[in-house]
Amino acid sequence: MIVIDTGVLYAAADSRDHDHDACAALLDARPTAELIVPAPVVTESALLIRSRLGDRTEQAFVASVAAGDFTIEDLTEVDYQRCAVLLAAYEDLHLGLVDASVVAVSERLHISTIGTTNHRGLQGGPPSPRRGVHPPAVTAGPKERVATTYGGAMRLELWAQLQARDHLRSLRKR
């Protein structure tokens, strides 16, 4: 199972996006039941698709959601509480509710893989954990820019992606 972030859905919809092929392949490679999309991601994706790709593309996206092409996961009260903790703990990174919901749903469902194209923030390494949020043990995902595997408590996508990329590069040099 994999929790899907907005960037993957947008890139799959936009054939001009540099991550289009990888994201489309990621979505095509898995059965619907394995593609978990938090409800806030659907809303953000629809808004982004409409603003950049137009009404018809948004309509096609919403029709895809309505047809059950993804498993939509509504947030629980506990998820919103976790989002609040994450937003406070990583205030300096401007995480946002949608990204926090991806982490909260992943944690609740014990899913260790997040599909994302999120490259924001963490060039200087991960901030020190606060308020019960701990960095993960990171391993490489199936597509280093699109799917990242986390171990332990969830953390932000980019840091894990960079760690996975660096790990893959070190393995190739051996």
C-alpha positions as a Markdown table, in Angstrom:
| # | Residue | x | y | z |
|---|---|---|---|---|
| 1 | Met | 0.0 | 0.0 | 0.0 |
| 2 | Ile | 1.1 | 3.6 | -0.7 |
| 3 | Val | -0.3 | 6.9 | 0.5 |
| 4 | Ile | -0.4 | 9.3 | -2.5 |
| 5 | Asp | 0.3 | 13.0 | -2.2 |
| 6 | Thr | -0.9 | 15.8 | -4.4 |
| 7 | Gly | 2.2 | 16.1 | -6.5 |
| 8 | Val | 1.9 | 12.5 | -7.8 |
| 9 | Leu | -1.8 | 13.1 | -8.8 |
| 10 | Tyr | -1.0 | 16.4 | -10.5 |
| 11 | Ala | 2.1 | 15.1 | -12.3 |
| 12 | Ala | 0.1 | 12.0 | -13.6 |
| 13 | Ala | -2.5 | 14.4 | -15.0 |
| 14 | Asp | 0.0 | 16.8 | -16.6 |
| 15 | Ser | 1.9 | 15.2 | -19.5 |
| 16 | Arg | 4.3 | 18.1 | -19.5 |
| 17 | Asp | 5.3 | 17.7 | -15.9 |
| 18 | His | 8.9 | 16.3 | -15.5 |
| 19 | Asp | 7.6 | 13.6 | -13.1 |
| 20 | His | 4.7 | 12.6 | -15.3 |
| 21 | Asp | 6.0 | 9.3 | -16.5 |
| 22 | Ala | 7.2 | 8.1 | -13.1 |
| 23 | Cys | 4.0 | 9.2 | -11.4 |
| 24 | Ala | 1.7 | 7.7 | -14.1 |
| 25 | Ala | 3.7 | 4.4 | -13.9 |
| 26 | Leu | 3.4 | 4.4 | -10.1 |
| 27 | Leu | -0.4 | 4.8 | -10.2 |
| 28 | Asp | -0.7 | 2.3 | -13.0 |
| 29 | Ala | 1.4 | -0.3 | -11.3 |
| 30 | Arg | -0.8 | -0.7 | -8.2 |
| 31 | Pro | -4.3 | -1.9 | -7.7 |
| 32 | Thr | -6.9 | 0.7 | -6.6 |
| 33 | Ala | -7.0 | -0.7 | -3.1 |
| 34 | Glu | -3.3 | 0.0 | -2.6 |
| 35 | Leu | -3.5 | 3.6 | -3.7 |
| 36 | Ile | -4.6 | 5.5 | -0.5 |
| 37 | Val | -5.4 | 9.2 | -1.0 |
| 38 | Pro | -6.2 | 11.3 | 2.0 |
| 39 | Ala | -9.4 | 13.4 | 1.3 |
| 40 | Pro | -7.5 | 16.7 | 1.7 |
| 41 | Val | -5.2 | 15.6 | -1.1 |
| 42 | Val | -8.2 | 15.1 | -3.5 |
| 43 | Thr | -9.3 | 18.7 | -2.9 |
| 44 | Glu | -5.9 | 20.2 | -3.3 |
| 45 | Ser | -5.2 | 18.1 | -6.4 |
| 46 | Ala | -8.5 | 19.2 | -8.0 |
| 47 | Leu | -7.8 | 22.8 | -7.3 |
| 48 | Leu | -4.3 | 22.6 | -8.7 |
| 49 | Ile | -5.4 | 20.6 | -11.8 |
| 50 | Arg | -8.1 | 23.1 | -12.5 |
| 51 | Ser | -5.9 | 26.2 | -12.0 |
| 52 | Arg | -3.1 | 24.8 | -14.2 |
| 53 | Leu | -4.7 | 22.4 | -16.6 |
| 54 | Gly | -8.3 | 23.6 | -17.0 |
| 55 | Asp | -11.9 | 22.6 | -16.2 |
| 56 | Arg | -12.0 | 19.5 | -18.4 |
| 57 | Thr | -8.9 | 18.0 | -16.8 |
| 58 | Glu | -10.3 | 18.6 | -13.4 |
| 59 | Gln | -13.6 | 17.0 | -14.5 |
| 60 | Ala | -11.6 | 13.9 | -15.7 |
| 61 | Phe | -9.8 | 13.8 | -12.4 |
| 62 | Val | -13.0 | 14.0 | -10.3 |
| 63 | Ala | -14.6 | 11.3 | -12.6 |
| 64 | Ser | -11.6 | 9.1 | -11.9 |
| 65 | Val | -12.0 | 9.6 | -8.1 |
| 66 | Ala | -15.8 | 8.9 | -8.4 |
| 67 | Ala | -15.1 | 5.8 | -10.4 |
| 68 | Gly | -13.0 | 4.4 | -7.5 |
| 69 | Asp | -9.6 | 4.7 | -9.2 |
| 70 | Phe | -8.2 | 5.4 | -5.7 |
| 71 | Thr | -9.1 | 4.6 | -2.1 |
| 72 | Ile | -10.0 | 7.8 | -0.5 |
| 73 | Glu | -9.3 | 8.0 | 3.2 |
| 74 | Asp | -11.2 | 10.5 | 5.3 |
| 75 | Leu | -9.4 | 12.1 | 8.2 |
| 76 | Thr | -10.5 | 11.1 | 11.7 |
| 77 | Glu | -10.4 | 13.3 | 14.8 |
| 78 | Val | -7.2 | 11.6 | 15.8 |
| 79 | Asp | -5.7 | 12.4 | 12.3 |
| 80 | Tyr | -6.6 | 16.1 | 12.8 |
| 81 | Gln | -5.0 | 16.0 | 16.2 |
| 82 | Arg | -1.8 | 14.5 | 14.7 |
| 83 | Cys | -1.9 | 17.1 | 12.0 |
| 84 | Ala | -2.0 | 19.8 | 14.6 |
| 85 | Val | 1.1 | 18.3 | 16.3 |
| 86 | Leu | 3.0 | 18.0 | 13.0 |
| 87 | Leu | 2.1 | 21.6 | 12.0 |
| 88 | Ala | 3.4 | 22.9 | 15.3 |
| 89 | Ala | 6.5 | 20.7 | 15.4 |
| 90 | Tyr | 7.5 | 21.7 | 11.9 |
| 91 | Glu | 6.2 | 25.3 | 11.8 |
| 92 | Asp | 9.5 | 26.5 | 10.3 |
| 93 | Leu | 8.9 | 24.2 | 7.3 |
| 94 | His | 5.4 | 25.4 | 6.5 |
| 95 | Leu | 4.2 | 21.8 | 6.2 |
| 96 | Gly | 0.5 | 22.6 | 5.7 |
| 97 | Leu | -2.6 | 20.5 | 6.5 |
| 98 | Val | -2.5 | 18.5 | 3.3 |
| 99 | Asp | 1.0 | 17.3 | 3.7 |
| 100 | Ala | 0.4 | 16.7 | 7.4 |
| 101 | Ser | -2.6 | 14.6 | 6.5 |
| 102 | Val | -0.5 | 12.4 | 4.3 |
| 103 | Val | 1.8 | 11.7 | 7.3 |
| 104 | Ala | -1.1 | 11.2 | 9.7 |
| 105 | Val | -2.9 | 8.8 | 7.5 |
| 106 | Ser | 0.3 | 6.9 | 6.8 |
| 107 | Glu | 1.0 | 6.6 | 10.5 |
| 108 | Arg | -2.6 | 5.5 | 11.4 |
| 109 | Leu | -2.8 | 2.9 | 8.7 |
| 110 | His | 0.8 | 1.7 | 9.3 |
| 111 | Ile | 1.8 | 2.4 | 5.7 |
| 112 | Ser | 5.5 | 3.1 | 5.3 |
| 113 | Thr | 5.5 | 4.3 | 1.7 |
| 114 | Ile | 4.4 | 7.7 | 0.5 |
| 115 | Gly | 4.2 | 8.6 | -3.1 |
| 116 | Thr | 5.3 | 12.2 | -3.4 |
| 117 | Thr | 7.1 | 14.7 | -5.6 |
| 118 | Asn | 7.5 | 17.2 | -2.8 |
| 119 | His | 11.0 | 18.8 | -3.0 |
| 120 | Arg | 10.5 | 21.7 | -0.6 |
| 121 | Gly | 12.3 | 22.8 | 2.5 |
| 122 | Leu | 15.0 | 20.6 | 4.0 |
| 123 | Gln | 18.2 | 21.4 | 2.1 |
| 124 | Gly | 20.1 | 21.8 | 5.3 |
| 125 | Gly | 19.0 | 18.4 | 6.7 |
| 126 | Pro | 16.1 | 17.5 | 9.0 |
| 127 | Pro | 15.3 | 19.9 | 11.8 |
| 128 | Ser | 15.6 | 18.5 | 15.3 |
| 129 | Pro | 12.5 | 16.6 | 16.4 |
| 130 | Arg | 10.2 | 18.3 | 18.9 |
| 131 | Arg | 6.9 | 17.4 | 20.6 |
| 132 | Gly | 7.0 | 13.7 | 20.1 |
| 133 | Val | 7.9 | 13.7 | 16.4 |
| 134 | His | 11.0 | 11.6 | 15.6 |
| 135 | Pro | 12.9 | 11.2 | 12.4 |
| 136 | Pro | 12.6 | 7.8 | 10.6 |
| 137 | Ala | 15.1 | 5.2 | 9.6 |
| 138 | Val | 15.2 | 5.8 | 5.9 |
| 139 | Thr | 15.5 | 3.3 | 3.1 |
| 140 | Ala | 15.2 | 3.8 | -0.6 |
| 141 | Gly | 11.8 | 3.7 | -2.2 |
| 142 | Pro | 10.9 | 2.2 | -5.6 |
| 143 | Lys | 11.3 | 5.5 | -7.4 |
| 144 | Glu | 13.6 | 7.8 | -5.5 |
| 145 | Arg | 11.8 | 11.0 | -6.4 |
| 146 | Val | 8.3 | 9.6 | -6.3 |
| 147 | Ala | 8.0 | 6.9 | -3.6 |
| 148 | Thr | 9.9 | 7.0 | -0.4 |
| 149 | Thr | 9.8 | 4.3 | 2.3 |
| 150 | Tyr | 9.9 | 5.3 | 5.9 |
| 151 | Gly | 10.6 | 3.2 | 9.0 |
| 152 | Gly | 9.6 | 4.3 | 12.5 |
| 153 | Ala | 7.7 | 7.5 | 12.9 |
| 154 | Met | 6.9 | 9.5 | 9.8 |
| 155 | Arg | 8.9 | 12.5 | 8.8 |
| 156 | Leu | 8.9 | 14.9 | 5.9 |
| 157 | Glu | 9.2 | 13.6 | 2.4 |
| 158 | Leu | 12.2 | 15.6 | 1.0 |
| 159 | Trp | 14.7 | 14.7 | 3.7 |
| 160 | Ala | 13.9 | 11.0 | 3.2 |
| 161 | Gln | 14.1 | 11.4 | -0.6 |
| 162 | Leu | 17.5 | 13.0 | -0.4 |
| 163 | Gln | 18.8 | 10.4 | 2.0 |
| 164 | Ala | 17.5 | 7.6 | -0.3 |
| 165 | Arg | 19.1 | 9.2 | -3.3 |
| 166 | Asp | 22.4 | 9.6 | -1.6 |
| 167 | His | 22.2 | 6.0 | -0.4 |
| 168 | Leu | 21.5 | 4.8 | -3.9 |
| 169 | Arg | 24.4 | 6.8 | -5.3 |
| 170 | Ser | 26.8 | 5.4 | -2.7 |
| 171 | Leu | 25.7 | 1.8 | -3.6 |
| 172 | Arg | 26.3 | 2.5 | -7.3 |
| 173 | Lys | 29.9 | 3.7 | -6.6 |
| 174 | Arg | 30.8 | 0.5 | -4.9 |
